[in-house]
């Protein structure tokens, strides 16, 4: 499984990153990877710009039917993203929101499913 990481910064949760790498037994790849990926880990903060644009950009290398895990600071933390903004942006970007979970002390993850490509 190849997971692309976008939006990394000094505030990201390194323990979570290592746990993900350990679970897939591979390093995360960056935006320069240049090949298709099975999933995207997108770190996103309220001041990172337009969420729809960020989600569309995250689809660039994602295989049809792949998953974007949108990681946002939890409510009350600096850079928190309003859940309503995610619910609004996902379908505009062509994604289906399926699950939201607390994944660390400061970060929440929202699972966004990309449409499958026609066979």
DRENTORDO-235453 format. One record per residue: x, y, z of N, C-alpha, C in turn; residue number from 1; residue in three letters. Coordinates in Angstrom, 3 decimals. Last residue first. Layout:
N
<rec n_px="X" n_py="Y" n_pz="Z" ca_px="X" ca_py="Y" ca_pz="Z" c_px="X" c_py="Y" c_pz="Z" num="NUM" residuo="ALA"/>
...
//
This chain:
119
<rec n_px="-14.751" n_py="0.620" n_pz="-15.120" ca_px="-13.941" ca_py="-0.534" ca_pz="-15.547" c_px="-13.766" c_py="-0.573" c_pz="-17.041" num="119" residuo="UNK"/>
<rec n_px="-14.383" n_py="3.950" n_pz="-13.870" ca_px="-15.137" ca_py="2.939" ca_pz="-14.615" c_px="-14.225" c_py="1.820" c_pz="-15.118" num="118" residuo="UNK"/>
<rec n_px="-13.070" n_py="4.435" n_pz="-10.582" ca_px="-12.976" ca_py="4.692" ca_pz="-12.015" c_px="-13.752" c_py="3.611" c_pz="-12.759" num="117" residuo="UNK"/>
<rec n_px="-14.917" n_py="5.431" n_pz="-7.730" ca_px="-14.191" ca_py="4.400" ca_pz="-8.473" c_px="-14.163" c_py="4.784" c_pz="-9.943" num="116" residuo="UNK"/>
<rec n_px="-14.417" n_py="8.508" n_pz="-5.926" ca_px="-15.226" ca_py="7.621" ca_pz="-6.762" c_px="-14.350" c_py="6.596" c_pz="-7.486" num="115" residuo="UNK"/>
<rec n_px="-12.904" n_py="8.470" n_pz="-2.672" ca_px="-12.907" ca_py="8.929" ca_pz="-4.057" c_px="-13.770" c_py="7.987" c_pz="-4.883" num="114" residuo="UNK"/>
<rec n_px="-13.929" n_py="9.228" n_pz="0.569" ca_px="-13.789" ca_py="8.188" ca_pz="-0.439" c_px="-13.894" c_py="8.797" c_pz="-1.834" num="113" residuo="UNK"/>
<rec n_px="-12.489" n_py="10.293" n_pz="3.482" ca_px="-13.180" ca_py="10.742" ca_pz="2.281" c_px="-12.892" c_py="9.745" c_pz="1.165" num="112" residuo="UNK"/>
<rec n_px="-12.491" n_py="10.452" n_pz="6.895" ca_px="-12.251" ca_py="9.551" ca_pz="5.755" c_px="-13.131" c_py="10.001" c_pz="4.604" num="111" residuo="UNK"/>
<rec n_px="-10.895" n_py="12.621" n_pz="9.017" ca_px="-12.137" ca_py="12.395" ca_pz="8.290" c_px="-11.795" c_py="11.561" c_pz="7.061" num="110" residuo="UNK"/>
<rec n_px="-9.425" n_py="12.845" n_pz="12.193" ca_px="-9.314" ca_py="12.374" ca_pz="10.813" c_px="-10.705" c_py="12.162" c_pz="10.239" num="109" residuo="UNK"/>
<rec n_px="-7.950" n_py="15.240" n_pz="14.409" ca_px="-9.076" ca_py="14.390" ca_pz="14.031" c_px="-8.895" c_py="13.999" c_pz="12.569" num="108" residuo="UNK"/>
<rec n_px="-5.391" n_py="15.979" n_pz="16.807" ca_px="-5.857" ca_py="15.824" ca_pz="15.431" c_px="-7.046" c_py="14.888" c_pz="15.315" num="107" residuo="UNK"/>
<rec n_px="-4.300" n_py="16.026" n_pz="19.385" ca_px="-4.622" ca_py="17.292" ca_pz="18.739" c_px="-5.293" c_py="17.177" c_pz="17.374" num="106" residuo="UNK"/>
<rec n_px="-4.047" n_py="13.352" n_pz="20.207" ca_px="-4.437" ca_py="14.381" ca_pz="21.170" c_px="-4.938" c_py="15.651" c_pz="20.473" num="105" residuo="UNK"/>
<rec n_px="-5.481" n_py="11.439" n_pz="17.499" ca_px="-4.403" ca_py="11.792" ca_pz="18.416" c_px="-4.912" c_py="12.891" c_pz="19.342" num="104" residuo="UNK"/>
<rec n_px="-7.816" n_py="10.839" n_pz="16.215" ca_px="-6.670" ca_py="9.966" ca_pz="15.968" c_px="-5.442" c_py="10.301" c_pz="16.817" num="103" residuo="UNK"/>
<rec n_px="-11.235" n_py="10.638" n_pz="16.223" ca_px="-10.118" ca_py="11.257" ca_pz="16.922" c_px="-8.929" c_py="10.318" c_pz="16.768" num="102" residuo="UNK"/>
<rec n_px="-12.950" n_py="10.453" n_pz="13.067" ca_px="-12.466" ca_py="9.854" ca_pz="14.315" c_px="-11.365" c_py="10.709" c_pz="14.920" num="101" residuo="UNK"/>
<rec n_px="-15.502" n_py="9.992" n_pz="10.710" ca_px="-14.633" ca_py="10.947" ca_pz="11.392" c_px="-14.235" c_py="10.327" c_pz="12.732" num="100" residuo="UNK"/>
<rec n_px="-16.414" n_py="8.654" n_pz="7.528" ca_px="-16.103" ca_py="8.465" ca_pz="8.942" c_px="-15.281" c_py="9.632" c_pz="9.458" num="99" residuo="UNK"/>
<rec n_px="-17.207" n_py="9.520" n_pz="4.888" ca_px="-17.710" ca_py="8.291" ca_pz="5.486" c_px="-17.541" c_py="8.221" c_pz="7.000" num="98" residuo="UNK"/>
<rec n_px="-17.957" n_py="11.624" n_pz="2.219" ca_px="-17.473" ca_py="11.574" ca_pz="3.595" c_px="-18.070" c_py="10.346" c_pz="4.268" num="97" residuo="UNK"/>
<rec n_px="-16.946" n_py="11.363" n_pz="-1.083" ca_px="-17.981" ca_py="11.003" ca_pz="-0.127" c_px="-17.366" c_py="10.911" c_pz="1.259" num="96" residuo="UNK"/>
<rec n_px="-16.008" n_py="13.833" n_pz="-3.560" ca_px="-15.694" ca_py="12.836" ca_pz="-2.538" c_px="-16.903" c_py="12.561" c_pz="-1.652" num="95" residuo="UNK"/>
<rec n_px="-16.000" n_py="15.993" n_pz="-5.257" ca_px="-16.318" ca_py="14.673" ca_pz="-5.800" c_px="-16.051" c_py="13.534" c_pz="-4.838" num="94" residuo="UNK"/>
<rec n_px="-15.758" n_py="18.473" n_pz="-4.222" ca_px="-14.525" ca_py="17.875" ca_pz="-4.753" c_px="-14.765" c_py="16.478" c_pz="-5.331" num="93" residuo="UNK"/>
<rec n_px="-18.324" n_py="18.719" n_pz="-3.271" ca_px="-17.909" ca_py="19.621" ca_pz="-4.348" c_px="-16.652" c_py="19.080" c_pz="-5.022" num="92" residuo="UNK"/>
<rec n_px="-18.296" n_py="16.890" n_pz="-1.147" ca_px="-19.035" ca_py="16.565" ca_pz="-2.370" c_px="-18.690" c_py="17.475" c_pz="-3.546" num="91" residuo="UNK"/>
<rec n_px="-16.365" n_py="18.336" n_pz="0.652" ca_px="-16.162" ca_py="16.978" ca_pz="0.135" c_px="-16.969" c_py="16.693" c_pz="-1.132" num="90" residuo="UNK"/>
<rec n_px="-17.332" n_py="20.849" n_pz="1.531" ca_px="-16.258" ca_py="20.774" ca_pz="0.542" c_px="-16.144" c_py="19.397" c_pz="-0.108" num="89" residuo="UNK"/>
<rec n_px="-19.314" n_py="20.322" n_pz="3.481" ca_px="-19.651" ca_py="21.098" ca_pz="2.283" c_px="-18.619" c_py="20.890" c_pz="1.169" num="88" residuo="UNK"/>
<rec n_px="-17.962" n_py="18.920" n_pz="5.429" ca_px="-19.176" ca_py="18.326" ca_pz="4.855" c_px="-19.585" c_py="19.034" c_pz="3.571" num="87" residuo="UNK"/>
<rec n_px="-16.021" n_py="20.829" n_pz="6.058" ca_px="-15.618" ca_py="19.556" ca_pz="5.463" c_px="-16.811" c_py="18.922" c_pz="4.753" num="86" residuo="UNK"/>
<rec n_px="-17.613" n_py="22.800" n_pz="7.188" ca_px="-16.801" ca_py="23.131" ca_pz="6.014" c_px="-16.353" c_py="21.862" c_pz="5.291" num="85" residuo="UNK"/>
<rec n_px="-18.618" n_py="21.483" n_pz="9.393" ca_px="-19.558" ca_py="21.847" ca_pz="8.324" c_px="-18.807" c_py="22.206" c_pz="7.045" num="84" residuo="UNK"/>
<rec n_px="-16.378" n_py="21.333" n_pz="11.065" ca_px="-16.870" ca_py="20.114" ca_pz="10.413" c_px="-17.866" c_py="20.404" c_pz="9.278" num="83" residuo="UNK"/>
<rec n_px="-13.947" n_py="23.824" n_pz="10.735" ca_px="-15.341" ca_py="23.565" ca_pz="11.077" c_px="-15.812" c_py="22.305" c_pz="10.349" num="82" residuo="UNK"/>
<rec n_px="-10.708" n_py="23.176" n_pz="11.770" ca_px="-11.578" ca_py="23.334" ca_pz="10.610" c_px="-12.991" c_py="22.963" c_pz="11.043" num="81" residuo="UNK"/>
<rec n_px="-8.212" n_py="24.777" n_pz="13.738" ca_px="-9.336" ca_py="23.842" ca_pz="13.637" c_px="-10.215" c_py="24.201" c_pz="12.437" num="80" residuo="UNK"/>
<rec n_px="-6.091" n_py="26.448" n_pz="14.271" ca_px="-6.205" ca_py="25.917" ca_pz="12.919" c_px="-7.360" c_py="24.955" c_pz="12.723" num="79" residuo="UNK"/>
<rec n_px="-5.686" n_py="25.515" n_pz="17.661" ca_px="-5.360" ca_py="26.467" ca_pz="16.591" c_px="-5.445" c_py="25.786" c_pz="15.220" num="78" residuo="UNK"/>
<rec n_px="-8.576" n_py="23.751" n_pz="18.957" ca_px="-7.134" ca_py="23.843" ca_pz="18.736" c_px="-6.873" c_py="24.891" c_pz="17.654" num="77" residuo="UNK"/>
<rec n_px="-11.310" n_py="23.650" n_pz="18.866" ca_px="-10.702" ca_py="24.336" ca_pz="19.999" c_px="-9.190" c_py="24.473" c_pz="19.885" num="76" residuo="UNK"/>
<rec n_px="-11.421" n_py="20.543" n_pz="17.255" ca_px="-12.150" ca_py="21.756" ca_pz="17.617" c_px="-11.531" c_py="22.347" c_pz="18.882" num="75" residuo="UNK"/>
<rec n_px="-8.217" n_py="19.345" n_pz="16.081" ca_px="-9.491" ca_py="19.179" ca_pz="16.771" c_px="-10.108" c_py="20.544" c_pz="17.096" num="74" residuo="UNK"/>
<rec n_px="-6.863" n_py="19.862" n_pz="12.829" ca_px="-6.782" ca_py="20.058" ca_pz="14.277" c_px="-8.170" c_py="19.931" c_pz="14.899" num="73" residuo="UNK"/>
<rec n_px="-7.312" n_py="17.152" n_pz="10.486" ca_px="-7.504" ca_py="18.548" ca_pz="10.874" c_px="-7.335" c_py="18.690" c_pz="12.380" num="72" residuo="UNK"/>
<rec n_px="-6.773" n_py="15.126" n_pz="7.787" ca_px="-6.402" ca_py="15.330" ca_pz="9.189" c_px="-6.478" c_py="16.815" c_pz="9.510" num="71" residuo="UNK"/>
<rec n_px="-8.384" n_py="13.099" n_pz="5.690" ca_px="-8.219" ca_py="14.526" ca_pz="5.947" c_px="-7.979" c_py="14.706" c_pz="7.440" num="70" residuo="UNK"/>
<rec n_px="-7.521" n_py="10.600" n_pz="3.773" ca_px="-7.702" ca_py="10.834" ca_pz="5.201" c_px="-7.363" c_py="12.303" c_pz="5.440" num="69" residuo="UNK"/>
<rec n_px="-8.939" n_py="9.439" n_pz="0.920" ca_px="-8.210" ca_py="10.575" ca_pz="1.470" c_px="-8.549" c_py="10.631" c_pz="2.949" num="68" residuo="UNK"/>
<rec n_px="-8.754" n_py="6.415" n_pz="-0.904" ca_px="-9.228" ca_py="7.138" ca_pz="0.270" c_px="-8.318" c_py="8.323" c_pz="0.571" num="67" residuo="UNK"/>
<rec n_px="-9.834" n_py="5.155" n_pz="-4.162" ca_px="-8.904" ca_py="5.348" ca_pz="-3.041" c_px="-9.507" c_py="6.221" c_pz="-1.952" num="66" residuo="UNK"/>
<rec n_px="-11.330" n_py="5.000" n_pz="-6.396" ca_px="-11.796" ca_py="4.233" ca_pz="-5.253" c_px="-10.887" c_py="4.342" c_pz="-4.042" num="65" residuo="UNK"/>
<rec n_px="-8.487" n_py="5.412" n_pz="-8.445" ca_px="-9.941" ca_py="5.427" ca_pz="-8.336" c_px="-10.414" c_py="4.514" c_pz="-7.223" num="64" residuo="UNK"/>
<rec n_px="-5.572" n_py="6.616" n_pz="-6.773" ca_px="-6.216" ca_py="5.610" ca_pz="-7.607" c_px="-7.731" c_py="5.696" c_pz="-7.396" num="63" residuo="UNK"/>
<rec n_px="-4.262" n_py="9.876" n_pz="-6.680" ca_px="-5.048" ca_py="8.844" ca_pz="-5.999" c_px="-5.728" c_py="7.916" c_pz="-6.992" num="62" residuo="UNK"/>
<rec n_px="-2.955" n_py="12.049" n_pz="-7.645" ca_px="-2.266" ca_py="10.764" ca_pz="-7.767" c_px="-3.065" c_py="9.594" c_pz="-7.199" num="61" residuo="UNK"/>
<rec n_px="-5.031" n_py="14.091" n_pz="-7.300" ca_px="-4.164" ca_py="14.007" ca_pz="-8.467" c_px="-3.549" c_py="12.628" c_pz="-8.675" num="60" residuo="UNK"/>
<rec n_px="-6.466" n_py="14.561" n_pz="-5.010" ca_px="-6.950" ca_py="13.505" ca_pz="-5.900" c_px="-5.999" c_py="13.210" c_pz="-7.065" num="59" residuo="UNK"/>
<rec n_px="-5.414" n_py="16.789" n_pz="-3.863" ca_px="-5.078" ca_py="15.511" ca_pz="-3.246" c_px="-5.521" c_py="14.334" c_pz="-4.117" num="58" residuo="UNK"/>
<rec n_px="-6.657" n_py="18.798" n_pz="-5.356" ca_px="-5.218" ca_py="18.560" ca_pz="-5.550" c_px="-4.808" c_py="17.194" c_pz="-4.989" num="57" residuo="UNK"/>
<rec n_px="-9.184" n_py="18.583" n_pz="-4.182" ca_px="-9.022" ca_py="18.283" ca_pz="-5.612" c_px="-7.553" c_py="18.001" c_pz="-5.917" num="56" residuo="UNK"/>
<rec n_px="-8.548" n_py="19.445" n_pz="-1.579" ca_px="-9.040" ca_py="18.084" ca_pz="-1.807" c_px="-8.882" c_py="17.673" c_pz="-3.265" num="55" residuo="UNK"/>
<rec n_px="-7.749" n_py="22.094" n_pz="-2.055" ca_px="-6.827" ca_py="21.150" ca_pz="-1.427" c_px="-7.242" c_py="19.704" c_pz="-1.658" num="54" residuo="UNK"/>
<rec n_px="-10.129" n_py="23.172" n_pz="-3.104" ca_px="-8.913" ca_py="23.123" ca_pz="-3.928" c_px="-7.915" c_py="22.113" c_pz="-3.367" num="53" residuo="UNK"/>
<rec n_px="-11.739" n_py="22.918" n_pz="-0.802" ca_px="-12.109" ca_py="22.219" ca_pz="-2.037" c_px="-10.883" c_py="22.086" c_pz="-2.940" num="52" residuo="UNK"/>
<rec n_px="-10.422" n_py="24.639" n_pz="1.009" ca_px="-10.419" ca_py="23.199" ca_pz="1.246" c_px="-10.793" c_py="22.421" c_pz="-0.014" num="51" residuo="UNK"/>
<rec n_px="-8.292" n_py="27.265" n_pz="0.403" ca_px="-9.595" ca_py="26.711" ca_pz="0.052" c_px="-9.562" c_py="25.186" c_pz="0.156" num="50" residuo="UNK"/>
<rec n_px="-5.968" n_py="27.660" n_pz="3.151" ca_px="-6.565" ca_py="28.053" ca_pz="1.874" c_px="-7.917" c_py="27.407" c_pz="1.671" num="49" residuo="UNK"/>
<rec n_px="-5.052" n_py="27.141" n_pz="5.666" ca_px="-4.303" ca_py="26.567" ca_pz="4.545" c_px="-4.877" c_py="26.931" c_pz="3.183" num="48" residuo="UNK"/>
<rec n_px="-6.331" n_py="27.855" n_pz="8.012" ca_px="-5.686" ca_py="28.930" ca_pz="7.237" c_px="-4.864" c_py="28.415" c_pz="6.053" num="47" residuo="UNK"/>
<rec n_px="-7.238" n_py="25.440" n_pz="9.095" ca_px="-8.207" ca_py="26.430" ca_pz="8.638" c_px="-7.582" c_py="27.506" c_pz="7.748" num="46" residuo="UNK"/>
<rec n_px="-5.234" n_py="22.733" n_pz="7.816" ca_px="-5.580" ca_py="23.699" ca_pz="8.867" c_px="-6.483" c_py="24.770" c_pz="8.263" num="45" residuo="UNK"/>
<rec n_px="-4.540" n_py="19.355" n_pz="7.138" ca_px="-5.182" ca_py="20.597" ca_pz="6.709" c_px="-5.570" c_py="21.447" c_pz="7.908" num="44" residuo="UNK"/>
<rec n_px="-2.890" n_py="16.674" n_pz="5.729" ca_px="-2.926" ca_py="17.524" ca_pz="6.925" c_px="-3.482" c_py="18.876" c_pz="6.488" num="43" residuo="UNK"/>
<rec n_px="-3.860" n_py="13.869" n_pz="4.205" ca_px="-3.836" ca_py="15.310" ca_pz="3.964" c_px="-3.991" c_py="16.055" c_pz="5.281" num="42" residuo="UNK"/>
<rec n_px="-2.866" n_py="11.057" n_pz="2.867" ca_px="-2.951" ca_py="11.608" ca_pz="4.208" c_px="-2.779" c_py="13.114" c_pz="4.038" num="41" residuo="UNK"/>
<rec n_px="-4.306" n_py="8.966" n_pz="0.505" ca_px="-3.639" ca_py="10.244" ca_pz="0.749" c_px="-3.912" c_py="10.650" c_pz="2.189" num="40" residuo="UNK"/>
<rec n_px="-3.812" n_py="5.749" n_pz="-1.027" ca_px="-4.458" ca_py="6.637" ca_pz="-0.062" c_px="-3.630" c_py="7.914" c_pz="0.069" num="39" residuo="UNK"/>
<rec n_px="-2.509" n_py="4.605" n_pz="-3.139" ca_px="-3.728" ca_py="3.960" ca_pz="-2.648" c_px="-4.522" c_py="4.858" c_pz="-1.707" num="38" residuo="UNK"/>
<rec n_px="-1.222" n_py="6.375" n_pz="-6.003" ca_px="-1.177" ca_py="6.004" ca_pz="-4.590" c_px="-2.530" c_py="5.424" c_pz="-4.187" num="37" residuo="UNK"/>
<rec n_px="0.750" n_py="6.509" n_pz="-8.999" ca_px="-0.523" ca_py="6.412" ca_pz="-8.304" c_px="-0.325" c_py="5.940" c_pz="-6.874" num="36" residuo="UNK"/>
<rec n_px="3.582" n_py="8.778" n_pz="-9.059" ca_px="2.915" ca_py="7.544" ca_pz="-9.441" c_px="1.590" c_py="7.476" c_pz="-8.683" num="35" residuo="UNK"/>
<rec n_px="5.002" n_py="10.970" n_pz="-8.029" ca_px="4.885" ca_py="10.782" ca_pz="-9.470" c_px="4.261" c_py="9.490" c_pz="-9.930" num="34" residuo="UNK"/>
<rec n_px="6.025" n_py="12.203" n_pz="-5.628" ca_px="6.137" ca_py="10.766" ca_pz="-5.854" c_px="5.996" c_py="10.404" c_pz="-7.338" num="33" residuo="UNK"/>
<rec n_px="5.804" n_py="14.709" n_pz="-4.634" ca_px="6.665" ca_py="14.549" ca_pz="-5.796" c_px="6.786" c_py="13.085" c_pz="-6.228" num="32" residuo="UNK"/>
<rec n_px="4.386" n_py="14.646" n_pz="-2.273" ca_px="3.706" ca_py="15.102" ca_pz="-3.473" c_px="4.504" c_py="14.948" c_pz="-4.744" num="31" residuo="UNK"/>
<rec n_px="5.776" n_py="11.649" n_pz="-0.691" ca_px="5.353" ca_py="13.048" ca_pz="-0.739" c_px="4.681" c_py="13.376" c_pz="-2.071" num="30" residuo="UNK"/>
<rec n_px="4.963" n_py="8.632" n_pz="1.137" ca_px="5.583" ca_py="9.326" ca_pz="0.011" c_px="5.046" c_py="10.750" c_pz="-0.036" num="29" residuo="UNK"/>
<rec n_px="5.841" n_py="6.871" n_pz="4.099" ca_px="4.904" ca_py="7.733" ca_pz="3.401" c_px="5.648" c_py="8.402" c_pz="2.251" num="28" residuo="UNK"/>
<rec n_px="7.288" n_py="3.572" n_pz="4.030" ca_px="7.376" ca_py="5.008" ca_pz="4.287" c_px="6.263" c_py="5.733" c_pz="3.545" num="27" residuo="UNK"/>
<rec n_px="5.684" n_py="0.590" n_pz="5.295" ca_px="6.298" ca_py="1.382" ca_pz="4.219" c_px="6.367" c_py="2.837" c_pz="4.657" num="26" residuo="UNK"/>
<rec n_px="3.827" n_py="-0.943" n_pz="6.747" ca_px="5.184" ca_py="-1.427" ca_pz="6.541" c_px="5.858" c_py="-0.744" c_pz="5.349" num="25" residuo="UNK"/>
<rec n_px="1.461" n_py="-0.028" n_pz="7.601" ca_px="1.520" ca_py="-0.416" ca_pz="6.178" c_px="2.892" c_py="-0.953" c_pz="5.791" num="24" residuo="UNK"/>
<rec n_px="2.058" n_py="0.436" n_pz="10.289" ca_px="0.909" ca_py="-0.418" ca_pz="9.953" c_px="0.907" c_py="-0.855" c_pz="8.488" num="23" residuo="UNK"/>
<rec n_px="4.253" n_py="2.161" n_pz="10.206" ca_px="4.418" ca_py="0.815" ca_pz="10.762" c_px="3.276" c_py="-0.105" c_pz="10.331" num="22" residuo="UNK"/>
<rec n_px="3.028" n_py="4.448" n_pz="9.145" ca_px="4.108" ca_py="3.782" ca_pz="8.410" c_px="4.315" c_py="2.354" c_pz="8.897" num="21" residuo="UNK"/>
<rec n_px="1.280" n_py="4.969" n_pz="11.296" ca_px="0.748" ca_py="4.666" ca_pz="9.965" c_px="1.804" c_py="3.936" c_pz="9.137" num="20" residuo="UNK"/>
<rec n_px="3.115" n_py="5.506" n_pz="13.323" ca_px="2.164" ca_py="4.403" ca_pz="13.495" c_px="1.569" c_py="3.991" c_pz="12.144" num="19" residuo="UNK"/>
<rec n_px="4.350" n_py="7.786" n_pz="12.291" ca_px="5.139" ca_py="6.564" ca_pz="12.469" c_px="4.213" c_py="5.357" c_pz="12.608" num="18" residuo="UNK"/>
<rec n_px="2.161" n_py="9.580" n_pz="12.423" ca_px="2.818" ca_py="9.297" ca_pz="11.145" c_px="3.583" c_py="7.972" c_pz="11.218" num="17" residuo="UNK"/>
<rec n_px="1.701" n_py="9.659" n_pz="15.181" ca_px="0.667" ca_py="9.139" ca_pz="14.285" c_px="1.279" c_py="8.746" c_pz="12.938" num="16" residuo="UNK"/>
<rec n_px="4.064" n_py="10.873" n_pz="15.993" ca_px="3.734" ca_py="9.538" ca_pz="16.504" c_px="2.683" c_py="8.887" c_pz="15.614" num="15" residuo="UNK"/>
<rec n_px="3.915" n_py="13.399" n_pz="14.766" ca_px="4.910" ca_py="12.430" ca_pz="14.301" c_px="4.621" c_py="11.016" c_pz="14.803" num="14" residuo="UNK"/>
<rec n_px="1.487" n_py="15.382" n_pz="13.778" ca_px="1.709" ca_py="14.418" ca_pz="14.844" c_px="2.647" c_py="13.318" c_pz="14.351" num="13" residuo="UNK"/>
<rec n_px="2.412" n_py="18.727" n_pz="12.723" ca_px="1.824" ca_py="17.413" ca_pz="12.508" c_px="2.239" c_py="16.445" c_pz="13.615" num="12" residuo="UNK"/>
<rec n_px="3.661" n_py="21.160" n_pz="12.939" ca_px="2.627" ca_py="20.850" ca_pz="13.916" c_px="2.002" c_py="19.469" c_pz="13.742" num="11" residuo="UNK"/>
<rec n_px="5.423" n_py="21.532" n_pz="10.834" ca_px="5.988" ca_py="21.291" ca_pz="12.164" c_px="4.947" c_py="20.881" c_pz="13.198" num="10" residuo="UNK"/>
<rec n_px="3.735" n_py="19.701" n_pz="8.203" ca_px="4.350" ca_py="20.902" ca_pz="8.764" c_px="4.847" c_py="20.553" c_pz="10.163" num="9" residuo="UNK"/>
<rec n_px="2.259" n_py="18.316" n_pz="5.277" ca_px="3.092" ca_py="18.141" ca_pz="6.462" c_px="3.649" c_py="19.488" c_pz="6.889" num="8" residuo="UNK"/>
<rec n_px="0.684" n_py="18.295" n_pz="3.015" ca_px="0.385" ca_py="19.275" ca_pz="4.056" c_px="1.186" c_py="19.110" c_pz="5.333" num="7" residuo="UNK"/>
<rec n_px="0.458" n_py="14.799" n_pz="2.292" ca_px="0.441" ca_py="16.190" ca_pz="1.839" c_px="0.135" c_py="17.103" c_pz="3.025" num="6" residuo="UNK"/>
<rec n_px="1.606" n_py="11.630" n_pz="1.603" ca_px="1.373" ca_py="12.602" ca_pz="2.664" c_px="1.495" c_py="14.007" c_pz="2.090" num="5" residuo="UNK"/>
<rec n_px="0.387" n_py="8.637" n_pz="0.259" ca_px="1.002" ca_py="9.935" ca_pz="-0.005" c_px="0.621" c_py="10.896" c_pz="1.115" num="4" residuo="UNK"/>
<rec n_px="0.984" n_py="5.273" n_pz="0.535" ca_px="0.250" ca_py="6.398" ca_pz="1.109" c_px="1.045" c_py="7.670" c_pz="0.884" num="3" residuo="UNK"/>
<rec n_px="0.589" n_py="2.174" n_pz="-0.895" ca_px="1.353" ca_py="3.407" ca_pz="-0.980" c_px="0.476" c_py="4.551" c_pz="-0.472" num="2" residuo="UNK"/>
<rec n_px="0.844" n_py="-1.177" n_pz="0.000" ca_px="0.000" ca_py="0.000" ca_pz="0.000" c_px="0.889" c_py="1.239" c_pz="0.000" num="1" residuo="UNK"/>
//
